[in-house]
Amino acid sequence: MPVKLYMPPRIEVKPSNVLVSASSAIQQASVSIVNSGETAINILEIKKSRPEIQTQFYPEPDGRSYKLQVTLPAGFRTPMEGDRITIRTDDEDYQEIVIPVRTNPAAPRPLGMAPARPR
């Protein structure tokens, strides 16, 4: 019986991007930067493509990984090409980690469904 072994990359970003919904409320997303290696990485800088994107990062209990909390203002929308968060580290192989921020396209209507009519 063949066995498959999954070896995660040494540094993995989960989820790999932040999707913004069509909401008029403040939105928050959590991104994990998982370090499966033996050596810790240090976050040197976080750059955002727009100042409205707010971030805070917290070290995880393992001492090698981080949690990034992203806060977007009410009504936030990305341009067509999206926005991004760039994390600069002291790691030789992962000097920059880029997290795309994109507006999630509206879910398509099921076939046969008409748009709601105003009353």
OpenMM code with the backbone's topology and positions (N, CA, C; nanometers):
from openmm import Vec3, app, unit

residues = "MET PRO VAL LYS LEU TYR MET PRO PRO ARG ILE GLU VAL LYS PRO SER ASN VAL LEU VAL SER ALA SER SER ALA ILE GLN GLN ALA SER VAL SER ILE VAL ASN SER GLY GLU THR ALA ILE ASN ILE LEU GLU ILE LYS LYS SER ARG PRO GLU ILE GLN THR GLN PHE TYR PRO GLU PRO ASP GLY ARG SER TYR LYS LEU GLN VAL THR LEU PRO ALA GLY PHE ARG THR PRO MET GLU GLY ASP ARG ILE THR ILE ARG THR ASP ASP GLU ASP TYR GLN GLU ILE VAL ILE PRO VAL ARG THR ASN PRO ALA ALA PRO ARG PRO LEU GLY MET ALA PRO ALA ARG PRO ARG".split()
positions = [
    Vec3(0.0844, -0.1167, 0.0000),
    Vec3(0.0000, 0.0000, 0.0000),
    Vec3(0.0899, 0.1242, 0.0000),
    Vec3(0.0770, 0.2085, -0.1043),
    Vec3(0.1584, 0.3296, -0.1079),
    Vec3(0.1129, 0.4296, -0.0012),
    Vec3(0.2082, 0.4978, 0.0546),
    Vec3(0.1808, 0.5981, 0.1573),
    Vec3(0.2344, 0.7316, 0.1088),
    Vec3(0.1535, 0.8352, 0.1233),
    Vec3(0.1978, 0.9696, 0.0873),
    Vec3(0.2260, 1.0465, 0.2150),
    Vec3(0.3370, 1.1150, 0.2158),
    Vec3(0.3759, 1.1949, 0.3309),
    Vec3(0.3754, 1.3411, 0.2909),
    Vec3(0.3014, 1.4228, 0.3634),
    Vec3(0.2970, 1.5658, 0.3359),
    Vec3(0.4035, 1.6349, 0.4195),
    Vec3(0.4931, 1.7037, 0.3516),
    Vec3(0.5958, 1.7822, 0.4201),
    Vec3(0.5639, 1.9297, 0.3962),
    Vec3(0.5156, 1.9991, 0.4982),
    Vec3(0.4825, 2.1398, 0.4778),
    Vec3(0.6091, 2.2208, 0.4522),
    Vec3(0.5940, 2.3345, 0.3835),
    Vec3(0.7106, 2.4208, 0.3682),
    Vec3(0.7565, 2.4674, 0.5060),
    Vec3(0.8818, 2.5066, 0.5151),
    Vec3(0.9344, 2.5497, 0.6451),
    Vec3(0.8559, 2.6680, 0.6996),
    Vec3(0.8199, 2.7628, 0.6135),
    Vec3(0.7368, 2.8765, 0.6525),
    Vec3(0.6096, 2.8706, 0.5684),
    Vec3(0.4956, 2.8658, 0.6349),
    Vec3(0.3680, 2.8546, 0.5645),
    Vec3(0.2717, 2.9612, 0.6170),
    Vec3(0.1984, 3.0254, 0.5260),
    Vec3(0.1011, 3.1283, 0.5614),
    Vec3(-0.0381, 3.0693, 0.5429),
    Vec3(-0.1196, 3.0720, 0.6515),
    Vec3(-0.2538, 3.0128, 0.6484),
    Vec3(-0.3552, 3.1126, 0.7021),
    Vec3(-0.4561, 3.1517, 0.6286),
    Vec3(-0.4733, 3.1314, 0.4857),
    Vec3(-0.3714, 3.2140, 0.4085),
    Vec3(-0.3521, 3.1806, 0.2838),
    Vec3(-0.2481, 3.2465, 0.2041),
    Vec3(-0.2889, 3.3858, 0.1578),
    Vec3(-0.4183, 3.4209, 0.1728),
    Vec3(-0.4627, 3.5560, 0.1387),
    Vec3(-0.5789, 3.5953, 0.2294),
    Vec3(-0.6110, 3.7253, 0.2277),
    Vec3(-0.7230, 3.7773, 0.3057),
    Vec3(-0.8315, 3.8181, 0.2073),
    Vec3(-0.9507, 3.7618, 0.2241),
    Vec3(-1.0636, 3.7967, 0.1380),
    Vec3(-1.1560, 3.8920, 0.2129),
    Vec3(-1.1887, 4.0033, 0.1486),
    Vec3(-1.2755, 4.1053, 0.2051),
    Vec3(-1.4156, 4.0823, 0.1507),
    Vec3(-1.5144, 4.0767, 0.2381),
    Vec3(-1.6520, 4.0579, 0.1910),
    Vec3(-1.7174, 4.1929, 0.1643),
    Vec3(-1.8299, 4.1890, 0.0977),
    Vec3(-1.9055, 4.3110, 0.0695),
    Vec3(-1.9866, 4.3458, 0.1936),
    Vec3(-1.9209, 4.3997, 0.2940),
    Vec3(-1.9854, 4.4280, 0.4216),
    Vec3(-1.9647, 4.5737, 0.4586),
    Vec3(-2.0640, 4.6300, 0.5257),
    Vec3(-2.0493, 4.7675, 0.5717),
    Vec3(-1.9972, 4.7716, 0.7152),
    Vec3(-1.9642, 4.6566, 0.7708),
    Vec3(-1.9118, 4.6489, 0.9072),
    Vec3(-1.7592, 4.6379, 0.9051),
    Vec3(-1.6977, 4.6683, 1.0180),
    Vec3(-1.5536, 4.6470, 1.0335),
    Vec3(-1.5277, 4.4974, 1.0174),
    Vec3(-1.4215, 4.4627, 0.9459),
    Vec3(-1.3897, 4.3220, 0.9227),
    Vec3(-1.2548, 4.2879, 0.9849),
    Vec3(-1.2452, 4.1673, 1.0382),
    Vec3(-1.1191, 4.1194, 1.0939),
    Vec3(-1.0873, 3.9830, 1.0354),
    Vec3(-0.9596, 3.9595, 1.0172),
    Vec3(-0.9125, 3.8299, 0.9684),
    Vec3(-0.7884, 3.7928, 1.0477),
    Vec3(-0.7693, 3.6651, 1.0654),
    Vec3(-0.6529, 3.6144, 1.1359),
    Vec3(-0.5709, 3.5296, 1.0396),
    Vec3(-0.4411, 3.5567, 1.0339),
    Vec3(-0.3498, 3.4835, 0.9459),
    Vec3(-0.2399, 3.4235, 1.0331),
    Vec3(-0.2116, 3.2956, 1.0137),
    Vec3(-0.1032, 3.2295, 1.0870),
    Vec3(0.0200, 3.2197, 0.9986),
    Vec3(0.1341, 3.2540, 1.0549),
    Vec3(0.2623, 3.2343, 0.9879),
    Vec3(0.3286, 3.1206, 1.0642),
    Vec3(0.3200, 3.0015, 1.0055),
    Vec3(0.3616, 2.8785, 1.0729),
    Vec3(0.5045, 2.8444, 1.0336),
    Vec3(0.5888, 2.8294, 1.1328),
    Vec3(0.7289, 2.7948, 1.1116),
    Vec3(0.7482, 2.6491, 1.1534),
    Vec3(0.7680, 2.5610, 1.0556),
    Vec3(0.7888, 2.4189, 1.0848),
    Vec3(0.9362, 2.3850, 1.1016),
    Vec3(1.0220, 2.4844, 1.0869),
    Vec3(1.1656, 2.4621, 1.1000),
    Vec3(1.2107, 2.4681, 1.2446),
    Vec3(1.3383, 2.4479, 1.2640),
    Vec3(1.3962, 2.4494, 1.3983),
    Vec3(1.4381, 2.5890, 1.4426),
    Vec3(1.4618, 2.6776, 1.3458),
    Vec3(1.5125, 2.8109, 1.3764),
    Vec3(1.3992, 2.9121, 1.3760),
    Vec3(1.3955, 2.9964, 1.4765),
    Vec3(1.2931, 3.1009, 1.4841),
    Vec3(1.3179, 3.2072, 1.3782),
    Vec3(1.2106, 3.2719, 1.3344),
    Vec3(1.2243, 3.3887, 1.2475),
    Vec3(1.1754, 3.5094, 1.3267),
    Vec3(1.2296, 3.6237, 1.2960),
    Vec3(1.1875, 3.7467, 1.3615),
    Vec3(1.1232, 3.8379, 1.2589),
    Vec3(1.0114, 3.8972, 1.2970),
    Vec3(0.9428, 3.9932, 1.2115),
    Vec3(1.0137, 4.1270, 1.2296),
    Vec3(1.0643, 4.1827, 1.1195),
    Vec3(1.1354, 4.3100, 1.1246),
    Vec3(1.0454, 4.4278, 1.0906),
    Vec3(0.9504, 4.4058, 0.9985),
    Vec3(0.8665, 4.5162, 0.9524),
    Vec3(0.7415, 4.4597, 0.8857),
    Vec3(0.6310, 4.5333, 0.8994),
    Vec3(0.5082, 4.5001, 0.8276),
    Vec3(0.4689, 4.6232, 0.7480),
    Vec3(0.4605, 4.6063, 0.6149),
    Vec3(0.4198, 4.7161, 0.5269),
    Vec3(0.2842, 4.6811, 0.4671),
    Vec3(0.1999, 4.7830, 0.4546),
    Vec3(0.0671, 4.7643, 0.3964),
    Vec3(0.0541, 4.8561, 0.2769),
    Vec3(-0.0163, 4.8092, 0.1733),
    Vec3(-0.0309, 4.8893, 0.0521),
    Vec3(-0.1192, 5.0119, 0.0746),
    Vec3(-0.2013, 5.0096, 0.1797),
    Vec3(-0.2862, 5.1246, 0.2135),
    Vec3(-0.2892, 5.1423, 0.3642),
    Vec3(-0.2909, 5.2668, 0.4108),
    Vec3(-0.2886, 5.2901, 0.5555),
    Vec3(-0.4149, 5.2438, 0.6276),
    Vec3(-0.5262, 5.2241, 0.5553),
    Vec3(-0.6497, 5.1784, 0.6199),
    Vec3(-0.6386, 5.0349, 0.6704),
    Vec3(-0.5457, 4.9591, 0.6165),
    Vec3(-0.5256, 4.8202, 0.6601),
    Vec3(-0.4465, 4.8243, 0.7907),
    Vec3(-0.5084, 4.7781, 0.8982),
    Vec3(-0.4428, 4.7769, 1.0285),
    Vec3(-0.3988, 4.6344, 1.0621),
    Vec3(-0.2804, 4.6216, 1.1210),
    Vec3(-0.2294, 4.4888, 1.1560),
    Vec3(-0.1694, 4.4894, 1.2961),
    Vec3(-0.1782, 4.3752, 1.3604),
    Vec3(-0.1083, 4.3485, 1.4861),
    Vec3(-0.0590, 4.2050, 1.4769),
    Vec3(0.0626, 4.1808, 1.5255),
    Vec3(0.1083, 4.0423, 1.5239),
    Vec3(0.1491, 3.9993, 1.6631),
    Vec3(0.1299, 3.8711, 1.6871),
    Vec3(0.1544, 3.8119, 1.8178),
    Vec3(0.2351, 3.6847, 1.7995),
    Vec3(0.3383, 3.6641, 1.8814),
    Vec3(0.4103, 3.5366, 1.8737),
    Vec3(0.3226, 3.4236, 1.9281),
    Vec3(0.3346, 3.3076, 1.8663),
    Vec3(0.2631, 3.1888, 1.9132),
    Vec3(0.3421, 3.1263, 2.0287),
    Vec3(0.2776, 3.0430, 2.1107),
    Vec3(0.3462, 2.9811, 2.2245),
    Vec3(0.4691, 2.8978, 2.1864),
    Vec3(0.4748, 2.8474, 2.0609),
    Vec3(0.5909, 2.7657, 2.0222),
    Vec3(0.7180, 2.8492, 2.0075),
    Vec3(0.7038, 2.9840, 2.0076),
    Vec3(0.8208, 3.0709, 1.9989),
    Vec3(0.8774, 3.0859, 1.8590),
    Vec3(0.8184, 3.0194, 1.7602),
    Vec3(0.8714, 3.0258, 1.6237),
    Vec3(0.7682, 3.0758, 1.5232),
    Vec3(0.6412, 3.0707, 1.5579),
    Vec3(0.5343, 3.1085, 1.4657),
    Vec3(0.4648, 3.2349, 1.5155),
    Vec3(0.3853, 3.2958, 1.4263),
    Vec3(0.3160, 3.4202, 1.4596),
    Vec3(0.1712, 3.4146, 1.4150),
    Vec3(0.0889, 3.4934, 1.4816),
    Vec3(-0.0498, 3.5168, 1.4415),
    Vec3(-0.0574, 3.6642, 1.4033),
    Vec3(-0.1119, 3.6913, 1.2839),
    Vec3(-0.1289, 3.8276, 1.2349),
    Vec3(-0.2776, 3.8586, 1.2346),
    Vec3(-0.3170, 3.9617, 1.3084),
    Vec3(-0.4567, 4.0050, 1.3118),
    Vec3(-0.4704, 4.1233, 1.2165),
    Vec3(-0.5603, 4.1121, 1.1184),
    Vec3(-0.5833, 4.2160, 1.0182),
    Vec3(-0.7204, 4.2772, 1.0443),
    Vec3(-0.7262, 4.4107, 1.0526),
    Vec3(-0.8523, 4.4815, 1.0719),
    Vec3(-0.8720, 4.5780, 0.9561),
    Vec3(-0.9907, 4.5705, 0.8956),
    Vec3(-1.0248, 4.6555, 0.7814),
    Vec3(-1.1459, 4.7400, 0.8184),
    Vec3(-1.1461, 4.8681, 0.7810),
    Vec3(-1.2573, 4.9556, 0.8192),
    Vec3(-1.3875, 4.9179, 0.7481),
    Vec3(-1.4969, 4.9666, 0.8021),
    Vec3(-1.6281, 4.9433, 0.7411),
    Vec3(-1.6281, 4.9948, 0.5978),
    Vec3(-1.6847, 4.9165, 0.5078),
    Vec3(-1.6944, 4.9566, 0.3679),
    Vec3(-1.5655, 4.9447, 0.2891),
    Vec3(-1.4639, 4.8809, 0.3450),
    Vec3(-1.3342, 4.8684, 0.2767),
    Vec3(-1.3485, 4.7831, 0.1511),
    Vec3(-1.2927, 4.8299, 0.0435),
    Vec3(-1.2891, 4.7558, -0.0828),
    Vec3(-1.1485, 4.7666, -0.1393),
    Vec3(-1.1035, 4.6623, -0.2020),
    Vec3(-0.9710, 4.6655, -0.2646),
    Vec3(-0.9845, 4.7116, -0.4097),
    Vec3(-0.8765, 4.7672, -0.4665),
    Vec3(-0.8800, 4.7973, -0.6094),
    Vec3(-0.8794, 4.6660, -0.6885),
    Vec3(-0.8986, 4.6753, -0.8182),
    Vec3(-0.9062, 4.5563, -0.9040),
    Vec3(-0.7837, 4.4654, -0.8852),
    Vec3(-0.6646, 4.5250, -0.8733),
    Vec3(-0.5420, 4.4455, -0.8585),
    Vec3(-0.5205, 4.3976, -0.7152),
    Vec3(-0.6070, 4.4399, -0.6227),
    Vec3(-0.5957, 4.3975, -0.4843),
    Vec3(-0.4983, 4.4829, -0.4048),
    Vec3(-0.4910, 4.4572, -0.2772),
    Vec3(-0.3950, 4.5197, -0.1871),
    Vec3(-0.3025, 4.4107, -0.1370),
    Vec3(-0.2058, 4.4504, -0.0529),
    Vec3(-0.1178, 4.3475, 0.0022),
    Vec3(-0.0539, 4.3922, 0.1321),
    Vec3(-0.0193, 4.2915, 0.2096),
    Vec3(0.0556, 4.3095, 0.3333),
    Vec3(0.1888, 4.2401, 0.3109),
    Vec3(0.2984, 4.3125, 0.3331),
    Vec3(0.4319, 4.2564, 0.3135),
    Vec3(0.5017, 4.2503, 0.4485),
    Vec3(0.5449, 4.1315, 0.4848),
    Vec3(0.6131, 4.1095, 0.6123),
    Vec3(0.7600, 4.0841, 0.5826),
    Vec3(0.8461, 4.1666, 0.6415),
    Vec3(0.9904, 4.1498, 0.6231),
    Vec3(1.0450, 4.0771, 0.7455),
    Vec3(1.1261, 3.9724, 0.7213),
    Vec3(1.1813, 3.8914, 0.8305),
    Vec3(1.3339, 3.8892, 0.8235),
    Vec3(1.3949, 3.8316, 0.9253),
    Vec3(1.5407, 3.8160, 0.9273),
    Vec3(1.5844, 3.6810, 0.8704),
    Vec3(1.4908, 3.6053, 0.8135),
    Vec3(1.5215, 3.4732, 0.7598),
    Vec3(1.5824, 3.4854, 0.6202),
    Vec3(1.6917, 3.4170, 0.5973),
    Vec3(1.7623, 3.4237, 0.4688),
    Vec3(1.6762, 3.3740, 0.3522),
    Vec3(1.5969, 3.2700, 0.3746),
    Vec3(1.5149, 3.2118, 0.2680),
    Vec3(1.3778, 3.2773, 0.2539),
    Vec3(1.3289, 3.3396, 0.3593),
    Vec3(1.1960, 3.4015, 0.3592),
    Vec3(1.2082, 3.5467, 0.4051),
    Vec3(1.2825, 3.6265, 0.3293),
    Vec3(1.3042, 3.7662, 0.3677),
    Vec3(1.1766, 3.8482, 0.3582),
    Vec3(1.0899, 3.8146, 0.2623),
    Vec3(0.9612, 3.8824, 0.2482),
    Vec3(0.8499, 3.7801, 0.2322),
    Vec3(0.7449, 3.8012, 0.3082),
    Vec3(0.6242, 3.7201, 0.2970),
    Vec3(0.5140, 3.8156, 0.2534),
    Vec3(0.4515, 3.7882, 0.1392),
    Vec3(0.3477, 3.8764, 0.0858),
    Vec3(0.2120, 3.8080, 0.0997),
    Vec3(0.1183, 3.8799, 0.1616),
    Vec3(-0.0177, 3.8292, 0.1799),
    Vec3(-0.1116, 3.9176, 0.0979),
    Vec3(-0.1699, 3.8642, -0.0110),
    Vec3(-0.2649, 3.9428, -0.0903),
    Vec3(-0.3939, 3.9692, -0.0116),
    Vec3(-0.4514, 4.0884, -0.0323),
    Vec3(-0.5808, 4.1252, 0.0250),
    Vec3(-0.6716, 4.1564, -0.0931),
    Vec3(-0.7811, 4.0821, -0.1057),
    Vec3(-0.8691, 4.0978, -0.2225),
    Vec3(-1.0155, 4.1019, -0.1789),
    Vec3(-1.0950, 4.1741, -0.2571),
    Vec3(-1.2391, 4.1743, -0.2342),
    Vec3(-1.2959, 4.0453, -0.2914),
    Vec3(-1.3715, 3.9737, -0.2095),
    Vec3(-1.4339, 3.8486, -0.2517),
    Vec3(-1.5481, 3.8830, -0.3472),
    Vec3(-1.5461, 3.8292, -0.4697),
    Vec3(-1.6559, 3.8603, -0.5618),
    Vec3(-1.7887, 3.8105, -0.5055),
    Vec3(-1.8948, 3.8804, -0.5387),
    Vec3(-2.0280, 3.8410, -0.4900),
    Vec3(-2.0594, 3.6998, -0.5369),
    Vec3(-2.1222, 3.6251, -0.4519),
    Vec3(-2.1604, 3.4879, -0.4882),
    Vec3(-2.2641, 3.4939, -0.5997),
    Vec3(-2.2499, 3.4100, -0.7010),
    Vec3(-2.3477, 3.4119, -0.8104),
    Vec3(-2.4847, 3.3640, -0.7630),
    Vec3(-2.5891, 3.4179, -0.8243),
    Vec3(-2.7250, 3.3730, -0.7936),
    Vec3(-2.7447, 3.2334, -0.8502),
    Vec3(-2.8169, 3.1482, -0.7800),
    Vec3(-2.8481, 3.0166, -0.8360),
    Vec3(-2.9284, 3.0328, -0.9649),
    Vec3(-2.9127, 2.9393, -1.0563),
    Vec3(-2.9867, 2.9441, -1.1822),
    Vec3(-3.1364, 2.9522, -1.1546),
    Vec3(-3.2050, 3.0362, -1.2316),
    Vec3(-3.3490, 3.0496, -1.2167),
    Vec3(-3.3912, 3.1499, -1.1116),
    Vec3(-3.2956, 3.2053, -1.0368),
    Vec3(-3.3294, 3.3033, -0.9335),
    Vec3(-3.3244, 3.4426, -0.9942),
    Vec3(-3.4288, 3.5188, -0.9750),
    Vec3(-3.4331, 3.6565, -1.0233),
    Vec3(-3.3903, 3.7490, -0.9103),
    Vec3(-3.3382, 3.8660, -0.9445),
    Vec3(-3.3035, 3.9603, -0.8382),
    Vec3(-3.4292, 4.0032, -0.7628),
    Vec3(-3.4122, 4.0399, -0.6372),
    Vec3(-3.5256, 4.0835, -0.5549),
    Vec3(-3.5837, 4.2117, -0.6122),
    Vec3(-3.7166, 4.2202, -0.6116),
    Vec3(-3.7844, 4.3406, -0.6603),
    Vec3(-3.8181, 4.4296, -0.5417),
    Vec3(-3.7939, 4.5595, -0.5565),
    Vec3(-3.8308, 4.6495, -0.4462),
    Vec3(-3.9821, 4.6526, -0.4278),
    Vec3(-4.0276, 4.6666, -0.3064),
    Vec3(-4.1724, 4.6684, -0.2776),
    Vec3(-4.2181, 4.8071, -0.2484),
] * unit.nanometer
topology = app.Topology()
chain = topology.addChain("A")
for resn in residues:
    res = topology.addResidue(resn, chain)
    for name in ("N", "CA", "C"):
        topology.addAtom(name, app.Element.getBySymbol(name[0]), res)
